Amino acid sequence: MRYDEMAQSVLEHVGGEVNVASVVHCATRLRFRLNDDSKADTAALEATAGVIAVVTSGGQLQVVVGNDVPQAYAELGKIMNLGGEQAGGSAGGRRSLLSGFIDLVSTIFSPLLWALAGTGLLKALLALVGTLGWLDTQSQSYVILNAAGDGLFTFLPVLLAVTSARRFGANPFVAMAVAAALVHPSIIALDTAGTPVHFFGLPVVMVSYVSSVIPIIVAVWVQSHLEKLLDKALPSSLRNFLTPFFVVAVLVPVTLLTIGPVTSALGSGLSDAITWLWTLSPAVGGALLGAFWQVFVIFGVHWGFVPVMINDLATNGFSVLSGPLVAAVMAQAAACIAVFVKTRNRDLRLIAGPAAVSGLLAGVTEPAIYGVTLRLKRPFVYACIAGGVGGGIASAGGSAADVFALPGLVSLSAYMNIGNFTLQVVGSGIAIVLAFLLTIFLGFEDPPETVSADAPGRAAGAAGDASTTGVGDGPGGATGVPAPAPTSPPAAAPGGRTATLTSVTTVGSPVVGRAVPLAAVPDAVFSSGALGYGLGVVPSGGSIHAPFDGEVVSVMPHAYGVRSVDGVEVLVHVGIDTVRLEGRHFVTRVEKGQHVVRGDLLALVDLAGVTAEGFNPVTVVLVLDARPHHDVLAARPGDVDLTSTVLTVVR
């Protein structure tokens, strides 16, 4: 995946940088707040390579990318000012209170999500090895690893100070100074001493700010307003150092005297209320949350639960809301596995397999939801039912996580210490089995593999006879005999045009395998014809060859551009998203500028290694930058080898 191209396309289709009030990312989504929602082209966004879906929710335009969202976000940062996160004002007109809250929470917490999930996973695995006796919990090695896993959560207020400052338009380094004071060892000592604390005679109600959430967010909000007042009042020659001086000197005592005690009491009250409500009927609560969690994910409102869960962890040491989430996630992944087993659509199977792995192991379900279950509708419903059943069982046993971790198999040990772990395993297992069986036996409408003859990149008459496609009558319409050059009168061209035939360039198959229409290639940019016209070949061997005589104009481990003497440029792109392999499993055998003849070896590919890492090895053969007076005629689907002509360029 070319993340730079993806970022450029996404930015263009949300209305350009001038239309972006702010953008952040969470586990799988780019979250835009736009100045004018009507300027966003959602259809074009959904057609962008690498974009799984586009969702409008919570006052945000959410571009679902999947696990690679950090790379896409990083590329956005190179072409636009991400400082738009410093919100200030409401973009896109008036929003509901719920939309504003979701927007606020996602902006503040989403940049920390992967770091929280990663360190939480370390804590969960450390708890497992300690319980199994693989590592002495009193050893120095355990202490070091525990600090590595616990450090971020301990000093969470400092990190929240940064994201809150960006959200409220405050100085992030001054905000960090305020947060650092709240978790300073001397302040912690005052809290743990148990003796009365006074500040110039005023009594200070000491609370613990370690791992706290709400106090620092409110404090930074106050800071943003205080800084604006000071910047107006102070002369420019003194402003740069006096503003931070007054903010820290005033805001730290004010937070300790008022903001901290009040917000800590509110946070504790919220945690106590949730725990009390949950104890009334944990099974019902777990069933409801397990059933509707993925619905919340679709609309983005699951972010409203994140600060509550983190606050519960800081206050109680666990969060009961996390108990049913494993079943909810496992059910979606299991439905994906069932789709993988049952579908006859090869392209859907290629999506369902990796999506199931992502959900099962990492707890990330957006690829499964948007790519498979919600797309097919009924599997999504089956998975929600199964998630409700499994979530109710897990919560009936009081299961809860004692660290913040995404609910996947690799983090299951996070649930070992709170409640009945056996019921958590049983509930999750039942959710998996039930979702799988419902999907298998009740079924779904399997989308057909066939595509229309006028799909982008599909040749005129691709489903017709050989005289139209320009290839012979062998298997799948390819014989290995070069296509006969069309003659006058002019031939019918894709889209109903009439081509005046002046010259013909034939393009051979770069690999041995099975030709498929371009529209069937599981990548939106390729299949839409946005880059050029051509087809895909599912390779059966790992050698990549030159499609015709010409000059190698671009070389990457997974992609090669060759230009013929008459100016036709063909891209041979091995696999979907294989740029992420960073050259693993590829051996390049040519250099840029080298002259090649048809059949010369361009590269060697370990197809087993590529597929083992979850990548689709389909090789895309595209004629780039085809002019309006060019016609690209593609072979019919079927078996091809190195002697087969798969494309004919008519000019």
C-alpha positions as CSV (number, residue, x, y, z in Angstrom):
1,M,0.0,0.0,0.0
2,R,1.3,3.4,-0.9
3,Y,0.2,5.3,2.2
4,D,1.4,8.6,0.7
5,E,-1.0,8.2,-2.2
6,M,-3.8,7.0,0.1
7,A,-3.3,10.1,2.4
8,Q,-3.3,12.4,-0.6
9,S,-6.5,10.8,-1.9
10,V,-8.2,10.9,1.4
11,L,-7.3,14.5,2.1
12,E,-8.6,15.5,-1.4
13,H,-11.9,13.7,-0.9
14,V,-12.6,15.2,2.5
15,G,-12.5,18.6,0.9
16,G,-8.8,19.5,1.3
17,E,-6.9,20.8,4.3
18,V,-9.0,24.0,4.4
19,N,-12.1,21.8,5.2
20,V,-10.3,19.9,8.0
21,A,-10.9,21.3,11.5
22,S,-9.0,18.4,13.1
23,V,-7.9,14.9,12.5
24,V,-6.8,12.1,14.9
25,H,-6.7,8.4,14.6
26,C,-7.8,5.5,16.8
27,A,-7.1,1.8,16.5
28,T,-8.4,1.5,12.9
29,R,-9.9,4.9,11.8
30,L,-8.9,8.3,10.7
31,R,-11.3,10.6,12.5
32,F,-12.0,13.9,10.8
33,R,-13.9,16.9,12.1
34,L,-14.8,18.9,9.0
35,N,-15.8,22.5,8.7
36,D,-18.3,21.6,6.0
37,D,-19.5,18.0,5.9
38,S,-21.1,18.4,2.5
39,K,-17.7,18.9,0.9
40,A,-16.7,15.3,1.7
41,D,-17.1,12.8,-1.2
42,T,-17.8,9.6,0.7
43,A,-18.1,7.5,-2.5
44,A,-14.7,8.5,-3.6
45,L,-13.3,7.9,-0.1
46,E,-14.7,4.4,-0.1
47,A,-13.1,3.7,-3.5
48,T,-9.7,4.8,-2.2
49,A,-7.2,1.9,-1.9
50,G,-6.8,0.8,1.7
51,V,-10.1,2.4,2.9
52,I,-12.4,-0.3,4.3
53,A,-15.4,1.9,4.9
54,V,-16.5,5.5,5.7
55,V,-18.8,6.2,8.7
56,T,-20.3,9.5,9.8
57,S,-20.9,9.4,13.5
58,G,-20.4,11.5,16.6
59,G,-19.8,14.7,14.6
60,Q,-16.9,13.0,12.8
61,L,-16.2,11.6,9.4
62,Q,-14.5,8.3,10.2
63,V,-12.4,6.8,7.5
64,V,-11.9,3.1,8.5
65,V,-8.4,2.0,7.4
66,G,-7.7,-1.0,9.7
67,N,-4.5,-1.9,11.5
68,D,-2.4,0.3,9.2
69,V,-4.0,3.5,10.3
70,P,-0.8,4.8,12.0
71,Q,1.0,4.7,8.7
72,A,-1.8,6.6,6.9
73,Y,-1.9,9.2,9.7
74,A,1.8,9.7,9.5
75,E,1.6,10.4,5.8
76,L,-1.2,12.8,6.4
77,G,1.1,14.7,8.7
78,K,3.6,15.2,5.9
79,I,1.1,16.9,3.6
80,M,-1.1,18.9,6.1
81,N,-0.9,20.6,9.5
82,L,-2.1,18.1,12.1
83,G,-2.2,20.9,14.6
84,G,-5.8,21.1,13.7
85,E,-6.3,18.8,16.7
86,Q,-6.1,22.0,18.8
87,A,-9.8,22.2,18.3
88,G,-11.2,25.5,19.6
89,G,-14.7,25.9,18.1
90,S,-17.2,23.5,16.8
91,A,-16.6,22.4,13.2
92,G,-19.4,21.4,10.9
93,G,-22.1,23.5,12.6
94,R,-24.1,22.7,15.7
95,R,-23.7,19.2,17.1
96,S,-25.6,17.3,19.7
97,L,-24.3,16.9,23.2
98,L,-23.6,13.2,22.6
99,S,-21.7,14.0,19.4
100,G,-19.6,16.6,21.1
101,F,-18.8,14.2,23.9
102,I,-17.8,11.4,21.6
103,D,-15.7,13.8,19.6
104,L,-14.0,15.1,22.7
105,V,-13.2,11.7,24.1
106,S,-12.0,10.2,20.8
107,T,-9.7,13.2,20.2
108,I,-8.1,13.0,23.7
109,F,-7.8,9.2,24.0
110,S,-7.4,7.8,20.5
111,P,-3.7,8.9,20.1
112,L,-2.9,6.8,23.2
113,L,-4.9,3.7,22.3
114,W,-2.2,1.6,20.8
115,A,0.3,2.5,23.5
116,L,-2.2,1.6,26.2
117,A,-3.2,-1.6,24.4
118,G,0.5,-2.7,24.0
119,T,1.5,-2.0,27.6
120,G,-1.7,-3.5,28.8
121,L,-0.9,-6.7,26.8
122,L,2.6,-6.8,28.4
123,K,1.0,-6.5,31.9
124,A,-1.5,-9.3,31.0
125,L,1.2,-11.7,29.7
126,L,3.4,-10.8,32.8
127,A,0.5,-11.8,35.0
128,L,0.1,-15.1,33.2
129,V,3.8,-16.0,33.5
130,G,3.8,-15.1,37.1
131,T,0.7,-17.2,37.8
132,L,2.2,-20.2,36.0
133,G,5.4,-19.8,38.0
134,W,7.6,-19.2,34.9
135,L,9.0,-16.0,36.5
136,D,9.4,-15.2,40.2
137,T,7.2,-12.1,40.9
138,Q,9.8,-11.0,43.5
139,S,12.7,-11.1,41.0
140,Q,14.3,-8.0,39.6
141,S,13.5,-9.2,36.1
142,Y,9.8,-9.2,37.0
143,V,10.1,-5.7,38.6
144,I,11.7,-4.3,35.4
145,L,9.1,-5.8,33.1
146,N,6.3,-4.8,35.4
147,A,7.6,-1.2,35.3
148,A,7.7,-1.4,31.5
149,G,4.1,-2.5,31.4
150,D,2.8,-0.2,34.2
151,G,4.7,3.0,33.6
152,L,2.4,4.5,31.0
153,F,-0.7,3.8,33.0
154,T,0.9,5.2,36.2
155,F,1.8,8.4,34.5
156,L,-1.3,8.5,32.3
157,P,-2.2,12.1,33.4
158,V,1.1,13.4,31.8
159,L,0.1,11.8,28.5
160,L,-3.5,13.0,28.7
161,A,-2.1,16.4,29.4
162,V,-0.6,16.4,25.9
163,T,-3.7,15.2,24.0
164,S,-6.0,17.4,26.1
165,A,-3.8,20.5,25.3
166,R,-4.0,19.7,21.6
167,R,-7.8,19.4,21.9
168,F,-8.3,22.6,23.9
169,G,-5.6,24.7,22.3
170,A,-3.3,24.9,25.3
171,N,0.4,24.8,25.6
172,P,1.2,21.0,25.8
173,F,4.5,21.4,27.6
174,V,2.9,23.6,30.3
175,A,0.1,21.1,30.6
176,M,2.7,18.3,31.1
177,A,4.3,20.5,33.9
178,V,0.9,20.7,35.6
179,A,0.3,16.9,35.3
180,A,3.9,16.1,36.4
181,A,3.3,18.1,39.6
182,L,0.2,16.1,40.4
183,V,2.1,12.7,40.2
184,H,5.3,14.1,41.8
185,P,6.7,11.8,44.5
186,S,6.3,14.6,47.1
187,I,2.6,15.0,46.3
188,I,2.1,11.2,46.5
189,A,3.9,11.2,49.8
190,L,1.5,13.9,51.2
191,D,-1.4,11.7,50.0
192,T,-0.1,8.5,51.6
193,A,1.0,10.1,54.9
194,G,-2.6,10.3,56.1
195,T,-1.9,13.6,57.9
196,P,-3.8,16.9,57.2
197,V,-2.4,19.0,54.3
198,H,-2.7,22.8,54.0
199,F,-1.8,25.3,51.4
200,F,-1.2,28.7,53.1
201,G,-3.8,27.8,55.7
202,L,-6.3,26.4,53.2
203,P,-7.1,22.7,53.8
204,V,-6.2,20.4,50.9
205,V,-8.3,17.2,50.3
206,M,-5.6,14.9,49.1
207,V,-6.5,12.3,46.5
208,S,-4.3,10.0,44.3
209,Y,-3.7,11.4,40.8
210,V,-1.7,8.3,39.7
211,S,-3.4,6.8,36.7
212,S,-6.2,9.4,37.0
213,V,-8.2,10.6,34.0
214,I,-10.7,13.4,34.7
215,P,-8.7,15.8,36.9
216,I,-6.0,16.6,34.3
217,I,-8.5,16.9,31.4
218,V,-10.5,19.5,33.4
219,A,-7.3,21.2,34.6
220,V,-6.0,21.6,31.0
221,W,-9.4,23.0,29.9
222,V,-9.0,25.7,32.6
223,Q,-5.4,26.2,31.5
224,S,-6.5,26.9,27.9
225,H,-8.7,29.8,29.1
226,L,-6.2,31.1,31.6
227,E,-3.5,31.2,28.9
228,K,-5.7,33.3,26.6
229,L,-6.3,35.8,29.4
230,L,-2.6,36.1,30.2
231,D,-1.6,36.4,26.6
232,K,-3.9,39.3,26.3
233,A,-2.8,41.0,29.5
234,L,1.0,40.5,29.4
235,P,3.3,42.4,27.1
236,S,4.9,40.4,24.3
237,S,8.4,40.9,25.8
238,L,7.3,39.0,28.9
239,R,4.6,36.8,27.7
240,N,6.6,33.8,26.7
241,F,7.9,33.0,30.1
242,L,5.4,34.7,32.4
243,T,2.4,32.9,31.0
244,P,3.8,29.4,31.8
245,F,5.0,30.8,35.2
246,F,1.6,32.0,36.3
247,V,-0.3,29.0,34.8
248,V,1.8,26.5,36.7
249,A,2.0,28.6,39.9
250,V,-1.7,29.1,40.0
251,L,-3.2,26.0,38.4
252,V,-1.3,23.3,40.4
253,P,-2.6,24.6,43.8
254,V,-6.1,25.3,42.3
255,T,-6.2,21.7,41.0
256,L,-5.1,20.3,44.4
257,L,-7.6,22.5,46.2
258,T,-10.7,22.2,44.0
259,I,-10.5,20.5,40.6
260,G,-8.8,17.4,41.8
261,P,-11.1,16.5,44.8
262,V,-14.3,17.4,43.0
263,T,-13.5,15.4,39.8
264,S,-12.0,12.5,41.7
265,A,-15.2,12.3,43.7
266,L,-17.2,12.4,40.5
267,G,-15.0,9.6,39.0
268,S,-15.3,7.4,42.1
269,G,-19.1,8.0,42.2
270,L,-19.4,7.0,38.5
271,S,-17.4,3.8,39.1
272,D,-19.4,2.9,42.2
273,A,-22.7,3.5,40.3
274,I,-21.7,1.3,37.4
275,T,-20.5,-1.4,39.8
276,W,-23.7,-1.2,41.8
277,L,-25.9,-1.4,38.7
278,W,-23.9,-4.3,37.3
279,T,-24.3,-6.2,40.6
280,L,-28.1,-6.0,40.2
281,S,-27.9,-8.3,37.2
282,P,-24.4,-8.9,35.8
283,A,-25.7,-11.5,33.3
284,V,-28.2,-9.1,31.8
285,G,-25.7,-6.2,31.7
286,G,-23.1,-8.5,30.1
287,A,-25.6,-9.8,27.5
288,L,-26.7,-6.3,26.5
289,L,-23.1,-5.0,26.2
290,G,-21.9,-8.2,24.4
291,A,-24.8,-8.0,21.9
292,F,-24.6,-4.3,21.1
293,W,-20.9,-3.6,21.5
294,Q,-20.2,-4.0,17.8
295,V,-23.2,-1.8,17.0
296,F,-21.5,0.9,19.2
297,V,-18.3,0.4,17.3
298,I,-20.1,1.0,13.9
299,F,-21.4,4.3,15.1
300,G,-18.2,5.2,17.0
301,V,-20.0,5.7,20.3
302,H,-17.9,2.9,21.9
303,W,-15.5,5.8,22.7
304,G,-17.9,6.9,25.4
305,F,-17.0,3.8,27.4
306,V,-13.2,4.2,27.2
307,P,-12.7,6.9,29.8
308,V,-15.2,5.1,32.0
309,M,-13.2,1.9,31.8
310,I,-9.9,3.7,32.4
311,N,-11.4,5.5,35.3
312,D,-12.7,2.2,36.7
313,L,-9.2,0.7,36.4
314,A,-7.7,3.7,38.3
315,T,-10.4,3.7,40.9
316,N,-11.2,0.0,41.5
317,G,-8.3,-1.8,39.8
318,F,-10.6,-3.4,37.2
319,S,-13.5,-2.6,34.9
320,V,-16.6,-4.8,34.8
321,L,-17.6,-3.2,31.5
322,S,-14.7,-5.1,29.9
323,G,-16.0,-8.6,30.9
324,P,-18.4,-9.2,27.9
325,L,-16.2,-7.6,25.3
326,V,-14.1,-10.7,24.6
327,A,-17.2,-12.7,23.6
328,A,-18.5,-9.8,21.4
329,V,-15.1,-9.7,19.5
330,M,-14.7,-13.4,19.3
331,A,-18.2,-13.8,17.8
332,Q,-17.5,-11.5,14.9
333,A,-14.2,-13.3,14.2
334,A,-15.9,-16.7,14.3
335,A,-18.6,-15.4,11.9
336,C,-15.7,-14.4,9.6
337,I,-14.3,-17.9,9.8
338,A,-17.6,-19.4,8.9
339,V,-17.9,-17.1,5.9
340,F,-14.3,-18.1,4.9
341,V,-15.4,-21.7,5.0
342,K,-18.8,-21.4,3.3
343,T,-18.4,-18.7,0.7
344,R,-17.5,-19.7,-2.9
345,N,-16.4,-16.1,-3.6
346,R,-12.6,-16.2,-3.7
347,D,-12.3,-12.5,-3.1
348,L,-14.6,-12.6,-0.1
349,R,-12.5,-15.5,1.3
350,L,-9.3,-13.4,0.9
351,I,-10.9,-10.7,3.0
352,A,-12.5,-13.0,5.6
353,G,-9.4,-14.9,6.5
354,P,-7.1,-12.0,7.6
355,A,-10.1,-10.2,9.2
356,A,-10.8,-13.3,11.4
357,V,-7.2,-13.5,12.5
358,S,-7.2,-9.7,13.3
359,G,-10.3,-10.1,15.4
360,L,-9.3,-13.4,17.2
361,L,-5.7,-12.4,18.1
362,A,-5.7,-8.6,18.3
363,G,-9.3,-7.8,19.2
364,V,-9.6,-5.4,16.2
365,T,-12.9,-6.1,14.5
366,E,-13.4,-3.2,12.0
367,P,-12.0,-5.3,9.1
368,A,-14.3,-8.1,10.0
369,I,-17.3,-5.9,10.4
370,Y,-17.0,-3.6,7.4
371,G,-15.3,-6.1,5.1
372,V,-17.4,-9.2,5.8
373,T,-20.2,-9.5,8.4
374,L,-21.9,-6.2,8.1
375,R,-21.5,-6.3,4.3
376,L,-23.4,-9.7,4.3
377,K,-25.8,-8.5,7.0
378,R,-26.9,-11.8,8.5
379,P,-23.5,-12.9,9.8
380,F,-23.3,-9.6,11.7
381,V,-26.6,-10.3,13.4
382,Y,-25.6,-13.9,14.2
383,A,-22.4,-12.6,15.8
384,C,-24.3,-10.0,17.9
385,I,-26.6,-12.7,19.2
386,A,-23.6,-15.0,20.0
387,G,-21.8,-12.1,21.6
388,G,-24.8,-11.4,23.8
389,V,-25.0,-15.0,25.0
390,G,-21.3,-15.3,25.6
391,G,-21.1,-11.9,27.3
392,G,-23.9,-12.7,29.6
393,I,-22.1,-15.9,30.7
394,A,-18.8,-14.1,31.2
395,S,-20.4,-11.3,33.2
396,A,-22.4,-13.7,35.3
397,G,-19.1,-14.9,36.7
398,G,-18.0,-11.3,37.5
399,S,-15.3,-11.4,34.8
400,A,-13.3,-8.2,34.3
401,A,-10.0,-7.0,33.1
402,D,-7.5,-5.5,35.5
403,V,-5.5,-3.8,32.7
404,F,-6.5,-1.9,29.6
405,A,-6.1,-4.3,26.7
406,L,-7.9,-4.9,23.5
407,P,-10.1,-8.0,24.0
408,G,-8.3,-10.7,21.9
409,L,-6.9,-14.1,22.6
410,V,-3.4,-12.8,23.2
411,S,-4.7,-10.6,26.0
412,L,-7.1,-13.1,27.6
413,S,-4.8,-13.4,30.6
414,A,-5.9,-9.9,31.6
415,Y,-9.1,-11.5,32.8
416,M,-7.5,-14.1,35.1
417,N,-7.4,-12.2,38.3
418,I,-11.0,-10.8,38.5
419,G,-14.1,-12.9,38.7
420,N,-14.5,-16.4,37.4
421,F,-12.0,-16.9,34.6
422,T,-13.5,-20.3,33.7
423,L,-16.8,-18.6,32.9
424,Q,-15.0,-16.0,30.8
425,V,-13.4,-18.8,28.8
426,V,-16.7,-20.7,28.5
427,G,-18.6,-17.6,27.5
428,S,-16.1,-16.7,24.9
429,G,-16.0,-20.3,23.6
430,I,-19.8,-20.4,23.3
431,A,-19.8,-17.1,21.4
432,I,-17.3,-18.5,19.0
433,V,-19.1,-21.8,18.4
434,L,-22.6,-20.2,18.3
435,A,-21.6,-17.5,15.8
436,F,-19.8,-20.1,13.6
437,L,-22.7,-22.5,13.6
438,L,-25.4,-19.9,13.0
439,T,-23.5,-18.5,10.0
440,I,-22.8,-22.0,8.6
441,F,-26.3,-23.4,9.0
442,L,-28.5,-20.3,8.6
443,G,-26.3,-19.0,5.9
444,F,-26.1,-15.7,4.0
445,E,-26.4,-14.4,0.5
446,D,-23.1,-15.3,-1.1
447,P,-22.1,-12.5,-3.5
448,P,-21.3,-13.7,-7.0
449,E,-17.8,-13.5,-8.4
450,T,-18.9,-12.5,-11.8
451,V,-18.5,-8.9,-12.9
452,S,-20.2,-6.9,-15.6
453,A,-18.5,-6.6,-19.0
454,D,-18.2,-2.9,-18.7
455,A,-16.4,-2.9,-15.3
456,P,-13.3,-0.7,-15.2
457,G,-10.3,-2.4,-16.7
458,R,-12.4,-5.1,-18.3
459,A,-11.9,-5.5,-22.1
460,A,-14.7,-5.0,-24.5
461,G,-16.1,-8.4,-25.1
462,A,-14.0,-10.0,-22.3
463,A,-16.8,-12.5,-21.9
464,G,-17.2,-12.9,-25.6
465,D,-15.4,-14.5,-28.4
466,A,-11.7,-14.5,-29.2
467,S,-12.0,-12.2,-32.2
468,T,-13.2,-9.5,-29.8
469,T,-10.7,-10.1,-27.0
470,G,-7.7,-10.5,-29.3
471,V,-6.7,-13.9,-27.7
472,G,-7.2,-17.5,-28.9
473,D,-9.6,-20.2,-27.9
474,G,-7.5,-22.1,-25.3
475,P,-8.4,-22.5,-21.7
476,G,-9.9,-19.3,-20.3
477,G,-9.5,-17.6,-23.7
478,A,-5.6,-17.8,-23.8
479,T,-3.6,-20.0,-26.0
480,G,-0.1,-18.8,-25.7
481,V,-0.3,-17.6,-29.4
482,P,0.1,-13.8,-29.7
483,A,-3.2,-12.0,-30.4
484,P,-3.8,-11.2,-34.0
485,A,-3.6,-7.5,-34.8
486,P,-7.0,-6.0,-35.3
487,T,-7.6,-4.6,-38.8
488,S,-9.9,-2.1,-40.3
489,P,-12.8,-1.4,-39.9
490,P,-12.2,0.1,-36.5
491,A,-12.9,-2.2,-33.6
492,A,-15.3,-1.7,-30.8
493,A,-13.6,-0.3,-27.7
494,P,-14.4,-0.3,-24.0
495,G,-17.2,2.1,-23.1
496,G,-18.7,2.1,-26.5
497,R,-15.9,4.1,-28.2
498,T,-14.6,3.4,-31.7
499,A,-10.9,3.1,-32.0
500,T,-8.9,4.0,-35.1
501,L,-6.3,1.3,-35.2
502,T,-2.8,2.6,-35.9
503,S,-0.6,0.2,-33.8
504,V,-1.0,-2.7,-31.5
505,T,1.2,-3.7,-28.5
506,T,0.8,-7.1,-27.0
507,V,1.5,-7.7,-23.3
508,G,2.5,-11.2,-22.1
509,S,1.7,-12.7,-18.8
510,P,4.5,-12.1,-16.3
511,V,3.6,-15.2,-14.3
512,V,2.1,-18.6,-14.7
513,G,-1.3,-18.9,-13.2
514,R,-4.9,-18.0,-13.6
515,A,-6.1,-14.7,-15.1
516,V,-8.9,-12.8,-13.4
517,P,-10.8,-9.6,-14.3
518,L,-9.4,-6.4,-12.9
519,A,-12.7,-5.8,-11.2
520,A,-12.2,-8.9,-9.1
521,V,-8.8,-7.8,-7.7
522,P,-9.5,-7.0,-4.0
523,D,-8.0,-3.5,-4.1
524,A,-10.2,-0.5,-4.8
525,V,-7.6,1.5,-6.7
526,F,-6.6,-1.3,-9.0
527,S,-10.1,-2.7,-9.5
528,S,-11.6,0.7,-10.2
529,G,-9.2,1.4,-13.0
530,A,-7.9,4.5,-11.3
531,L,-4.3,3.6,-12.0
532,G,-4.8,2.0,-15.4
533,Y,-6.5,-0.8,-17.2
534,G,-5.5,-4.5,-17.2
535,L,-6.2,-7.7,-15.2
536,G,-4.9,-9.8,-12.4
537,V,-3.2,-13.1,-12.4
538,V,-3.3,-15.5,-9.5
539,P,0.2,-16.9,-9.6
540,S,1.1,-20.6,-9.3
541,G,4.8,-20.0,-9.5
542,G,7.2,-17.6,-7.9
543,S,9.1,-16.2,-10.9
544,I,8.1,-12.8,-12.3
545,H,9.0,-12.1,-16.0
546,A,9.1,-9.1,-18.3
547,P,5.7,-8.8,-20.2
548,F,7.4,-7.4,-23.4
549,D,10.6,-5.9,-24.7
550,G,11.5,-2.6,-23.2
551,E,13.2,-0.6,-20.5
552,V,12.8,-1.2,-16.8
553,V,11.6,2.3,-15.5
554,S,10.8,1.5,-11.9
555,V,12.0,-1.2,-9.5
556,M,10.6,-2.1,-6.1
557,P,10.8,-5.6,-4.5
558,H,7.1,-6.1,-5.2
559,A,6.4,-4.0,-8.3
560,Y,8.1,-3.3,-11.6
561,G,7.4,-0.8,-14.4
562,V,8.5,-1.7,-18.0
563,R,8.1,0.8,-20.9
564,S,8.1,-0.5,-24.5
565,V,9.9,1.2,-27.4
566,D,6.6,2.7,-28.6
567,G,5.9,4.2,-25.2
568,V,3.4,1.8,-23.6
569,E,4.2,1.5,-19.9
570,V,3.1,-1.6,-17.9
571,L,3.1,-2.1,-14.2
572,V,3.6,-5.6,-12.8
573,H,2.5,-5.4,-9.2
574,V,3.0,-8.6,-7.2
575,G,0.4,-9.0,-4.4
576,I,-2.0,-6.7,-2.6
577,D,-0.5,-4.4,0.0
578,T,2.8,-6.3,-0.2
579,V,4.8,-3.0,0.2
580,R,4.3,-3.7,3.9
581,L,6.6,-6.7,3.6
582,E,9.4,-4.3,3.0
583,G,11.1,-6.7,0.5
584,R,10.7,-9.8,2.6
585,H,10.2,-12.9,0.4
586,F,11.2,-11.0,-2.8
587,V,14.5,-11.2,-4.7
588,T,15.0,-8.5,-7.4
589,R,16.9,-9.6,-10.5
590,V,16.9,-6.3,-12.6
591,E,17.9,-2.7,-12.2
592,K,16.2,0.5,-13.2
593,G,17.2,1.5,-16.7
594,Q,18.0,-2.1,-17.7
595,H,16.8,-3.3,-21.1
596,V,14.8,-6.5,-21.0
597,V,13.1,-8.8,-23.6
598,R,9.8,-10.6,-23.1
599,G,10.3,-13.5,-20.7
600,D,13.4,-12.1,-18.9
601,L,13.4,-12.7,-15.2
602,L,12.4,-9.6,-13.1
603,A,12.2,-11.1,-9.7
604,L,11.7,-14.3,-7.6
605,V,8.9,-14.4,-5.0
606,D,8.4,-16.9,-2.1
607,L,4.6,-17.2,-2.6
608,A,4.3,-19.4,0.5
609,G,6.0,-16.8,2.6
610,V,3.8,-14.0,1.2
611,T,0.6,-15.9,1.9
612,A,1.8,-17.0,5.3
613,E,2.0,-13.4,6.4
614,G,-1.6,-12.9,5.3
615,F,-1.1,-11.1,1.9
616,N,-2.9,-11.9,-1.3
617,P,-0.3,-12.8,-4.0
618,V,-2.5,-11.9,-7.0
619,T,-0.3,-10.1,-9.5
620,V,-1.8,-7.1,-11.2
621,V,-0.8,-6.2,-14.8
622,L,-1.8,-2.7,-15.7
623,V,-1.3,-0.4,-18.7
624,L,-0.5,2.9,-17.0
625,D,-1.7,6.3,-18.2
626,A,-3.7,4.9,-21.1
627,R,-4.7,7.9,-23.3
628,P,-8.4,8.3,-24.3
629,H,-7.5,7.1,-27.8
630,H,-5.9,3.9,-26.4
631,D,-7.9,0.7,-25.8
632,V,-6.8,-2.0,-23.5
633,L,-8.2,-5.4,-24.4
634,A,-7.9,-8.1,-21.7
635,A,-7.9,-11.9,-22.0
636,R,-10.8,-13.8,-20.7
637,P,-10.4,-15.4,-17.2
638,G,-8.6,-18.7,-17.2
639,D,-5.2,-20.4,-17.2
640,V,-2.2,-18.5,-18.6
641,D,1.5,-19.1,-18.9
642,L,4.6,-17.1,-20.1
643,T,3.6,-17.5,-23.7
644,S,0.1,-16.2,-23.2
645,T,-0.9,-12.7,-24.3
646,V,-3.0,-11.2,-21.6
647,L,-3.4,-7.6,-22.7
648,T,-3.6,-5.9,-26.1
649,V,-3.1,-2.2,-26.4
650,V,-4.8,-0.7,-29.4
651,R,-4.0,2.8,-30.5
